[in-house]
Each structure stands twice: as C-alpha cells, then as structure tokens.
Amino acid sequence: MPAQLPPWLRQRLGSWADQGVPLAVAVFLGSRLLLQVVGVLTRGVLGPSIEDHYVWRYHENAWWDIWGVLDSGWYLWIVERGYQEVIEPGALQTNHVFFPAYPLICKLVTPLVGHPLVAGVLVSNLCFLGALLLLWSIVKQRVDARTASLVVAIAAFFPGSYVFSSMYTESLFLLLLLGCVHYALRDRWVMVGLVGALLTATRFVGLVVLLPLGLLFVERHGWASLRRARSWLRLSSLALVPLGTALYMLFLHSLVGNPLAFLDVQAGWHRSFQSPLVPLLAPFLQPSAYNTFQWLFAVACFASLAPLIKRKLWPELALALCLLGVPLLNGASYAPLESYARYTIVAYPIFLGLALAVRDRPRLRWLLMAGLAALNACMMVGWAVGSFFVM
C-alpha cells in the first residue's frame, strides 16, 4: 500500500506513509467491518423480538440505522430543526445540553448525502480515522513507532469504540483533542488555541485540556522558561480554548435568556453534582449489574494508567485523570456511573497505558487484543438493539 501513494504525498507524510497511514486505515476498516457485521446480524436475528419496544428508528436501512441510538435523536433534532427557542415551564429535557460543533458539521454535510443520520455516521467515521492517524503520530513522537502501532490497534478495538462510528460527538472530540496535542508538540500554540476552541464547542469537558497542555509546554521548555515573556506570549494562546464554550453561552443567552441552560437542563437527565465517593461505592450502595459493569470499567481504566507513571508521561497522566475524574462528579441519581464507559473512551492515554503494559509480552498482547475485540463485539450487540447496559 505505501508504494501506491504518489511520491509527493509520500514525501509530505514521511514515516506515516511507511507505517502510520496503512496501519490506521487497516485497523479502522477491520474494526468497523467487524462492528457493522455484528450490528446488522443482531438486528436481523433479534429484530422481531424488539419491535414492540425499540423506539430509535432513524433510517429505513439497518446498515445505517444501527449507528443511531438514544442521544443520536437529539443531534438529528438539532440538525433538522435547530435548538429549541423556548424552554417550556416544567420541561424535563431540552436539546441545549448538546453542544453545537458536531451537529453543525453534520448539518453542513447533510445536503451532500441526503440524510442527516448518514451525514452523522460519515462525519464520525472520518473523524475517527483522522484521530487514529494523529494518535499514531503523537505516540510515535512521545514513545516509539512500535508502541504507536499497538495503541492505534487498541483504540480501534477497545470496548465501546463503536461509539466512534455512531452519531455521537466522541470521534470529533477525540480528533480535536489529539489535534491540540499535535500542535502543542510542534510549538504552534495559536493553532492549539483555535483547535481547543472547537474542542470546547464540542463538549464542555474539553476545558480540562488546559492543564495537560500547560504541563506539556513545561516538559518541553522547562520551568525556567516561564520566567521569559516570550513563553507567556505563547501560552496566552490557550486563552482561546474556552472560546468555544463562551460563544455557545452567548448563543444560549440570546436564544433562551440563560447562558447556563446546558447545565441547568442536566436535571432532566437526573444528573447533579456528586461526591466522587458516590460512584466509587455505587456497586455496594446501589448493587446492580449495570453499576458493577461501569465500576469495573472505571477501575480498569485507572489501573491502566500505571505504566504512564513509570515512563513519567505526566501530561498524558494529567489528561487521563481529568477525563476520568470529571464524570465521577456528575452522575445520575439512579446510576452514579451512568454512561461512564462512553464518556471516558476519549481518554486516549488509557490506550497508551495498556500498550506499554503488554508491548514486550507477545502472548499477553495477543490475549489483550482478542479480549478487547470480543468484548467490543458483544457490546455492539447491545448497542444495535438499544440496550441501556452499553450506553
């Protein structure tokens, strides 16, 4: 495959043309094909048994429809009709909780493909492919090419990675998050700020990127660099990062008179601020299969970060702790860890930690990949039929 690339493209891609691009494309296609087959077969086998309760029908063709589940409906609403102009008294849920970057891109693509769900799925998949390419490049620079290849494979087959192909924001968020790191590693801080603004226009939690980006700057230039005005001039570009959220707040103020509507309507999903002890004790205080599964996922994610400490990858560790920690502070009353696996799958240092743990152990490496792929396929069965257990 590398030899088929035009010479000008090979020269521009550099080592990506030899390893990064073919690998990212291969694992992307392989993982998506597996999930597509599992999803369509699941609908074919279990379809008749769910007709009486399955409510998410966004496309007549199951090949597309399996990628539109639950919150996809909210994004479709925004794409087709925009944001609600009035918050009715007593309204439990409104679409203001969903940030605008992703549905806006889908709206722009919809006229080209003729259907908003198709647009959403295409946008998500293209963003995920781009994220895999950036992920390989970043890990190669931070560790080495062999680890980068393994990280990309883990990301593609990680349990819950089907959300990267669904009409959800995770793939766009991951792409923009990696874009911030990509430009930070090249000391292009204005671009970091601009991409970061798009990040915070995608999801509110994007604001946490400020801390790891600051640590990355210090790691590259040293603490002594903070004594120089030029360093602060570069870092001032990070002030652009919150701009995405700020502009959305201004929009909400002009639309419904409440710039914090995206926070206030969280109550409609029974979400509120909670002590991190509540989700950590959830399986014991509110025993259920769902709470136990999400708790085990959270424990595994935190445990996977241990190799980052050994390698002293402090920016990656800080990023992971932020992305894993914030969802612990905002949970549903009936399930303190609701959707934790989905919210945190964008924490790519998890993939890096797992890769570092098994890269020199061939048998364990293949066992890990097989286990991840199998669990992801099993979870895809639930996703295809709208099971809340995997959402």
N, C-alpha and C positions, 0 to 999 in steps of 0.2 A: 504493500500500500504506500509506504513512503516514497518509493521510486516513481509512483504515478503522479505525485504532486509536481506542479510546474516549478522550474528552477527558481523563479523569483519568489514564489511562496515558500519554498524550502529555505531559501536564504533568510527570509523575514522571520520564519518560525524558529530557525535554529534547531536546537535539540528537540523541540516539540515535534518537528517533522519526523524525527527518528524514533521517538518513544511516546511523547505525550499525546499527540493527536490520534494516532492509530489506537492506542490503548484506551483513551477516553471514549472514542467512537465505538470501539468493540464492546466495552463493558456497558456503555449506555444502551446499545442495541440489544445485547444479550439479556440484560436485566429487564428492559422494557418489554421485550418479546415474551419472556417468562411470565411477567405480570399480566400482560394482555391475554395470553392463552389461559392462564388460571382464571382471570376475571370473566372472560367470555364463557368458558366451560362451566363456571359456577352459576352464571345466570341461566345457562341452558339447562343445567341439572336441577337447580333449586328454584328457578324462576316460577314455576307453577305454585310452589308452596308459599311464596311470599307475596303473591298478587293481592292478597287481602289486606296487607299492612305496609307494603313498601310504597313510600309516598314520593320518592325523588325520581321523577321521570322527566328528564330534560332533553332527551334525544330519542328518536324512534329506533336508532341503531345501537344495539348493545355494545358494539366496539367503541363507541364514543360515550354512551350513557354510563358505563361503569366508572368513569372518571369524574362524574358529577354527583357528589354526595353531600348531604347536610348543608354546611355553610356555602357550598357552591351556589345554592339558590339565592343567597344574599348577594353574591357577586354578580350573578345573572340579573338580578333586580337592578343593581346599580348600573350595569352596562346598558340595559334596555330602557330604564326609566329614570335613572339618576337617583340622587339622595332625596329622602323624604323632606319636604319643605316645612312640615309641621309635626311636632311631637304631640300626639293626642294625649289628653289627660288620662292617666291610668294605663297608657301603653306599656306593655311589658318588655318588648324588644323592638329596636329600630335598627336601620342599616347604618347609622352613624358610627357604630363601633368598628366598622371595617374601613381601613384607611384607603386613600384613593389611587395610589400609584398603579397597583395591579389592575383594578377594573378599568382604569383609564387606558392602559395599554391594550387590554382586551377589546375595549370599545373601538379603538383605532384599527385593530386587526379584523374585527367582525365583518366590515363591508368587503374585505378581500376574500373571506372564506364562506360567508353567507349564513353562519350560525354562531351565536355567542359562546356556546359550550365548545364548539370546535376551535374557536379562536382561543379560548382559555386553555384548552389542552395543548394546543400548539405553542402558545406563549410559555406555558410551564415547562414543556419538554425542551424547548430551545434554551430557556434559561438554565435548566439543569445540565444540559450538555455544555453550555458555556461555563457553568460552575465547575464541572469536572475538569475542564481544561485549565482553568485558573488554579484549581486545587492542586493539580499535578505540578504546575509551575512553582507555586508557593512552597509546597513541601519539598520539592527538589532543591530549592534555594535554602530552605531552613534546615533540611536534614540531608537527603540524598535522593537520587533517582529511583533506586530500588524501593525505598520506603514510600516515595510518592506514588509509584505504581500500585502498591498494595493499598494505600489509603484510598485511591480512586476506586479500586475494586470493592473495598469495604463500604464506601459511601453509596455505591450503586446498588448493592445487595443488602444493605442494612435494614433490619426490620422496621417497617413503616415508611420505607423510601418510595412506596407507591404514591405518597402524597406529593412527591416532586413532579409527578406526571398528571396530577389531578388539578381541577380548577380551584386551587388554593394558592396562597401567597408564598409558601415556603421556598419554592425554587427561585423566585425572583429575589427574595430576601437573602438566600444563600449566595446567589450570584453577586449582589451588591455588597454583601459583607466581605466576600473574597476580593471584590474589586477594591474596596478600601484598603485591605491588607496589601494587595498587589501594588497599588500606587504608593503606599507608605514605604514598602521595601525599595522603591525607586526614588524616594525623597521627592515625590511630586505631590506636595501637600495641598495645593489648590484643588487638584483632582480628587484627593482624598475627601476634602470637604464637600465637593459637589456630589460625588457618588454617595457620601454619607447622608447628604440631604435627601437624596432619592430613597436611601435606606429607611430613614425616619418617616418618610411619606408612605412607606410600605407597611411598617409595623412600629408601634410606639416603643417596643423594647429595643429598637435599633439604637436608641440613645446610649445604651451600655457600651457601645463600641469605643466611646471616648477614652475610657480607662486603658484598655489594651493597646490602643493606638498610641497613647502617651507613653506607655511602657516600651513599646516598640521603638519609638523615637529615642528614648533614653538608652536603650540597649545598643542602638546603632551609633549614637553620638556621644554617649557618656553623660553622667550627671553634670560634669563641668561645663558642658555645652549650654546648660540652662543659664549660665552667667552671661552669655552673649546675646545681644539684642537680636541678632540675625536668627537665632534659634527660636526666639519667641515670635518673630515675624512669621516664620514657617508654621509654628504651632497655632498661630492666630487663625489659620485657615480652618481649623477644627471648629471654629465658631459657626461655620456654615452647616455643620452636621445637624443641629436641631432645627434648621430652617424648614425642613420638610414637615415636621410636626407643627411648627409655628404657623406655616401657611395654611395647613388644614384647620387649625384652630381659628384662624381669621375667617376662613370659609364658613365654618360652622357658626361663628358669631353672626355673620351676615345672613346665613340661611335660617337658623332657628333661634338666634339670640343667645346661644350658650356655647362658648368656645370649648367647654369641657364635656360636651354631650357624649363624646366617645367613652368617657369614664363613667358618667352618670348612668348611662343605659346598661352598664355591666350588671346592674341589679336584676335586669330582665333575664339574665342567664344564671341568676342566684349566685353571682360572684361578688366577693368582697375581700377586703384586706384581711389576712390571717397571719398568725404566728407561724413561722416555719416548722415549729414543733407539731402543729396540727397535721400536715401531710405526712411528716415522718412517722407519726404514730397512727396514721389512718388505718392500716390493716388490723391494728389491735383494738382501736376505739370504734371503728366502723367496719367490721370484718365483712368482706365480700370478695368475690373472685376478681372483680374489676379493680378495686382498690389494691388488692395484693399484686396484681399484674403490673399496674403502674408504679407501685412501690418498688418492686423488684427491678423494673426498668430503670428507675431513678438510682437505686443503689449500684446497679451495674455501670451506669454512666459515670457516676462519681468515682467508682473504683478504677475505671479505665483511664483516669487522669494521672494515676501514679507514675507511669513512665515519663510524663512531661516534667515531673519534679526531678526525676533522676537526670534528665537531659537539660534541666534548667531552662526550659522553654516557658519563661514567665509570662510573656504576652499571651501565648496560647492558653496557658493555665488560667489567667485572669479572665479571658474572654469566655472560656468554658464555664467557669464558676459563676460569672454574671448571667449567662444564658440559662444555666441550670438552676440558678438560685432565684431569679425573679419570679418564675412561675410558682415557686413554693409560697410566695407572699400573696398570691391572688387565686383563690380556689373557690369551688362551688360548695355550698353548704352540705349537699348530699354526697359529694365526691371531692375531697380536698385536692386530689391529684388528677382531676378530670382533664383528659387530653394532654397530659404531661409528656407522653412519648412524642406526640405530634409537635407540640410547642418547642421542644428541645432538640429536635432532629437537625436543626440548622447549626447546632454547636459542633462544627467540624473537628475541633480538637479531640473529640471523642474518637473519631475515626483514626486520628493520628496516634492517640494513645494505644489503641488496640493494635495498630500496625507495628508500633515499636515493641509491643509485648510479644509478638509472635513472629516477627520477620526472620529471626535466626533459628526458628524451630519449625522445620518444614511440615512435620506431621500435625503439629498444633495449628499451623497456619491453614492447612487444607481443612482440618476439622472445624476451625472457626468459620471459614468461608462457607462450607457446606451447611453448618448450623444456621448462620445468618440467612442464607438464601432460602433454606427450608422454612424457617420461622416467618420470613417475609412473605413467602408464597401462602402459608397458612393464614396469615393476617389479611392477605389480599382476598381470600375467600370471604372473610367477614366484611371487608370494605365493599366488595361487589354486591353484597346483599344488604348493605346499610346497617351492619351491626354496630351498636354504640360501643361495644367492647374494644374495638380497634380504632376509635375516632379520638 
